[in-house]
Amino acid sequence: MSSRRRDEPVRLTRIYTRAGDGGETSLGDGSRVPKLDCRIGAFGTVDELNSSLGVVLADPGLPERLRGPLELVQNDLFDVGADLCVPFGVTDRLRVEQSSIDRLERVCDELNGELPMLKSFILPGGTGASARLHVARTTCRRAERDAVAANEENGINPLVLAYLNRLSDLLFIAARTANAEAGREEPLWKPGG
């Protein structure tokens, strides 16, 4: 077996290991924890969010200007998962950095600057792309709650929480952008239905 190149982050030759059949799994530092550990739940929800973004990106109706930023987010979410799966005190590991949050904020500001001011609550929907972005947004909110629980129990990188919080904002703005670029009126909440 040859050793891995530095630019090759992982090499998987076999997908199943049977190591988790008893309800435990390994964290990134090799320690074993129950699969019900809140860190496993947190990065599992981050994985679900990433899959949801894959569905968004597969939508041919997604505006092209959203593809690049969302593809970067998918890569960032692997970093978020890697951060969550290694206990925070362990050094020399991949961690979410402020620059990733700053990038999200720049994209939020750019996209939001072109949208009309909100005068009502928005209902999820409109175009298919917008609806899928709202599903991703709500999954992101759940990932954030799961990360908060992991932080309460074990302590995690606080930048993970900031990243997920900012990402849910971006997904909301992206959903609005998808409707705007398609010329679709946003579904608005009407008091009393």
C-alpha positions as CSV (number, residue, x, y, z in Angstrom):
1,M,0.0,0.0,0.0
2,S,1.4,3.4,-1.0
3,S,1.3,6.3,1.3
4,R,-1.2,9.2,0.8
5,R,0.0,12.4,-0.9
6,R,-0.3,15.6,1.1
7,D,-3.0,17.0,-1.3
8,E,-5.0,13.8,-1.0
9,P,-7.1,14.3,2.2
10,V,-8.6,10.8,2.4
11,R,-8.3,7.4,0.8
12,L,-11.2,5.1,1.2
13,T,-10.7,1.5,0.0
14,R,-13.5,0.0,1.9
15,I,-16.7,1.8,2.9
16,Y,-18.0,-0.5,5.7
17,T,-15.8,-1.4,8.7
18,R,-18.3,-3.1,11.1
19,A,-16.8,-1.0,13.9
20,G,-20.0,0.8,14.5
21,D,-22.3,-2.2,14.6
22,G,-22.5,-2.0,18.4
23,G,-23.8,1.6,18.5
24,E,-20.4,3.4,18.9
25,T,-18.3,5.3,16.4
26,S,-15.0,7.1,16.3
27,L,-14.4,10.8,16.6
28,G,-11.6,12.3,14.5
29,D,-9.0,11.8,17.2
30,G,-9.8,8.1,17.4
31,S,-11.8,8.2,20.6
32,R,-14.9,6.1,20.7
33,V,-18.3,7.5,21.6
34,P,-21.9,6.4,21.4
35,K,-23.6,7.2,18.2
36,L,-26.1,9.2,20.3
37,D,-23.3,11.6,21.3
38,C,-24.5,15.1,20.5
39,R,-21.4,15.7,18.4
40,I,-22.3,12.8,16.2
41,G,-25.8,14.3,15.9
42,A,-24.4,17.8,15.1
43,F,-22.1,16.7,12.3
44,G,-24.8,14.3,11.0
45,T,-27.1,17.2,10.6
46,V,-24.4,19.2,8.9
47,D,-24.0,16.2,6.5
48,E,-27.8,16.3,5.9
49,L,-27.5,20.0,5.2
50,N,-24.8,19.4,2.7
51,S,-26.9,16.8,1.0
52,S,-29.8,19.3,0.9
53,L,-27.5,21.8,-0.9
54,G,-26.6,19.0,-3.4
55,V,-30.3,18.9,-4.2
56,V,-30.4,22.7,-4.6
57,L,-27.4,22.6,-6.9
58,A,-28.9,19.9,-9.0
59,D,-31.9,22.2,-9.8
60,P,-31.5,23.5,-13.3
61,G,-33.6,26.5,-12.2
62,L,-31.0,27.7,-9.7
63,P,-29.6,31.1,-10.8
64,E,-26.0,30.7,-12.0
65,R,-24.8,33.4,-9.7
66,L,-25.7,31.3,-6.7
67,R,-23.9,28.1,-7.8
68,G,-20.3,29.3,-7.0
69,P,-21.1,30.5,-3.5
70,L,-23.2,27.4,-2.7
71,E,-20.4,25.0,-4.0
72,L,-18.0,26.8,-1.7
73,V,-20.4,26.3,1.2
74,Q,-20.6,22.6,0.4
75,N,-16.8,22.4,0.8
76,D,-17.0,24.5,4.0
77,L,-19.5,22.1,5.4
78,F,-17.0,19.3,5.2
79,D,-14.7,21.6,7.3
80,V,-17.5,22.2,9.8
81,G,-18.0,18.4,10.1
82,A,-14.3,17.8,10.5
83,D,-14.2,20.5,13.2
84,L,-17.1,19.0,15.1
85,C,-15.7,15.5,14.9
86,V,-12.5,16.3,16.7
87,P,-12.7,17.4,20.4
88,F,-12.0,21.2,20.5
89,G,-8.9,20.9,22.7
90,V,-7.1,18.8,20.2
91,T,-4.7,21.0,18.2
92,D,-3.3,20.8,14.7
93,R,-6.6,19.9,13.2
94,L,-8.8,21.4,10.6
95,R,-10.9,24.2,12.2
96,V,-13.5,26.7,10.9
97,E,-11.8,30.1,10.6
98,Q,-13.1,33.6,10.7
99,S,-12.3,34.1,7.0
100,S,-15.1,31.6,6.1
101,I,-17.6,33.6,8.1
102,D,-16.4,36.8,6.5
103,R,-16.8,35.3,3.1
104,L,-20.4,34.4,3.9
105,E,-21.1,37.9,5.1
106,R,-19.7,39.4,1.9
107,V,-22.0,37.2,-0.2
108,C,-25.0,38.0,2.0
109,D,-24.3,41.8,1.7
110,E,-23.9,41.6,-2.1
111,L,-27.1,39.6,-2.7
112,N,-29.2,41.3,-0.1
113,G,-28.2,44.7,-1.5
114,E,-30.1,43.9,-4.7
115,L,-33.3,42.8,-3.1
116,P,-36.3,44.9,-2.1
117,M,-36.7,45.7,1.6
118,L,-38.8,43.2,3.5
119,K,-42.2,44.4,4.5
120,S,-43.7,41.1,5.5
121,F,-42.7,37.6,6.6
122,I,-41.9,35.4,3.6
123,L,-43.4,32.0,3.2
124,P,-41.1,29.3,1.9
125,G,-41.8,28.8,-1.8
126,G,-41.9,30.5,-5.1
127,T,-39.6,28.7,-7.5
128,G,-38.5,25.2,-7.0
129,A,-34.9,26.5,-6.3
130,S,-36.2,29.0,-3.7
131,A,-38.3,26.3,-2.0
132,R,-35.3,24.0,-1.8
133,L,-33.1,26.7,-0.4
134,H,-35.7,27.3,2.3
135,V,-35.5,23.5,3.2
136,A,-31.7,23.9,3.3
137,R,-32.1,26.9,5.6
138,T,-34.3,25.1,8.0
139,T,-31.9,22.2,8.1
140,C,-29.1,24.6,8.8
141,R,-31.1,26.0,11.7
142,R,-31.4,22.5,13.1
143,A,-27.6,21.9,12.6
144,E,-27.0,25.1,14.5
145,R,-29.2,23.9,17.4
146,D,-27.4,20.5,17.4
147,A,-24.1,22.3,17.5
148,V,-25.2,24.5,20.4
149,A,-26.2,21.2,22.3
150,A,-22.7,19.8,21.4
151,N,-21.1,23.0,22.7
152,E,-23.1,22.8,26.0
153,E,-22.1,19.2,26.6
154,N,-18.5,19.1,25.2
155,G,-17.4,22.5,24.1
156,I,-16.8,23.2,20.4
157,N,-15.1,25.8,18.3
158,P,-17.3,28.9,18.7
159,L,-16.7,29.8,15.0
160,V,-18.7,26.7,14.0
161,L,-21.8,28.3,15.7
162,A,-21.1,31.6,14.0
163,Y,-20.6,29.9,10.6
164,L,-23.9,28.0,10.8
165,N,-25.8,31.1,12.0
166,R,-24.5,33.2,9.1
167,L,-25.1,30.3,6.7
168,S,-28.8,30.2,7.5
169,D,-28.9,34.0,6.8
170,L,-27.2,33.4,3.4
171,L,-29.7,30.6,2.5
172,F,-32.6,32.9,3.3
173,I,-31.2,35.6,1.1
174,A,-30.4,33.1,-1.6
175,A,-34.0,31.8,-1.6
176,R,-35.2,35.4,-2.1
177,T,-32.6,35.9,-4.8
178,A,-33.8,32.8,-6.6
179,N,-37.3,34.1,-6.7
180,A,-36.2,37.6,-7.8
181,E,-34.0,36.4,-10.6
182,A,-36.9,34.3,-11.9
183,G,-39.2,37.3,-11.7
184,R,-41.4,35.4,-9.3
185,E,-43.3,37.2,-6.5
186,E,-42.3,36.1,-3.1
187,P,-45.1,34.3,-1.2
188,L,-45.9,36.6,1.7
189,W,-47.5,35.8,5.0
190,K,-50.9,37.3,5.4
191,P,-52.3,37.8,8.9
192,G,-55.2,35.5,9.5
193,G,-54.5,33.6,6.3
